[in-house]
Amino acid sequence: MKTFDPEAATAAYLATLSPDAHARATAYTQGGHWLILWTAVVGVAVYWLILRSGLLVRLRDRLEGRGLGPLPTSIAVLALALTAETVLNLPWAAWSDWAREKAYGLTSQAFVGWLGEYLVYALIWVVTSTLLAAGVYALIRRSPRLWWAWSGALVSLVFILSMLVWPVFIDPLFNRYEPAPPGPVRDAVVALAEANGVPSDRIFIYDGSRQSNRYTANVSGLLGSARIAMSDVMFQKDADIAEVRAVVGHEMGHYVLGHVWWRAGFLSVMAVLALLLVDRLFPLAARWLGASGVRGLSDPAGYPVLGAMIVVLGLVGNPVAASFTRWAEVESDRFSLERAQEPDGLARALVKTIEYRAATPGRLEEILFYTHPSVGSRVRMAMDWKAAQQAEPMPVTLVRPGDLGR
Ligand SMILES: [Zn+2]
């Protein structure tokens, strides 16, 4: 019997794309790494402009002059700051999120459509961030010594709340969700859901092809509000059931393994660390940015200083955050392999993602920037799993319906 060679199988999958296509993917992906830096530079510049305009200090003085208390004053000042930030960031966002995607053929959306969505997101962002930031400033006033620790808890609470409401209130603003039509794709997903303890009564198809050509699905919602949503892109490319099972199996992995809770905890720790640094370094940053008229950390007119510090800390923390998501992705790939048992379906689906995530980056590049492991290493993992199966097939009990494999 001929033995299966995982290395050769991986190479064969990667070779299904032409060298040109690989080169294009590498250009897109490496340009994307630079975008992380430039987005941070633009972000800091925007905060600097808002600060130097003196608008926030003037609004604060006027509101205080009218006898307004610290909470309403902070809400008004923060709403102005966040609105200005969103407007000033628009040209850069239009280039990096739309024009660049369009240039690489990764979206077919018209600019007007993109802009409309940007404005809806912006509105949601301004309202929720104003409330969150006002909460942080209230904590600074009430607990000047330990506000950063309390704020970490607040951040994870807001994150979990947003996970709860997102599929119900926000997703439908951008896409039409309809129950998946009956047929082999839906049947395969229902069977996989039932076997893995994922609610199978809410399986949706949404018009994801409006925004991008990405072959994608997600399992979102929490605490029984879970639902499986598949982009219509998965149905367009004459459905390959093994691929559908592999991709949906991966998404179910995120859900069953509770990655959203891990993420909430991770965000909380990152937020505590970042805000502790903000607490210690605020006076220095305020001096560097030339924040005149700002009374200190507790003054919402100094929000641009705080925002710029978060941007810089986010840039520094990016590799840690990327490594965290890569860990979750590996776990979900493993889940998909064990439950859906479709190593070739997974490999075929992964190859389609190369166009926006180059397949074989250097090790350091992957650690620093990749939010998902490279397709090269993911396909290799699938092929290694397949090879191990052929040597010693997995016992059937491991994939028994209802077994959560904890
Ligand atoms: Zn994933």
Residues whose N, C-alpha, C, O or C-beta is under 5 A from the ligand:
A	BS01	ZN	E329 S332
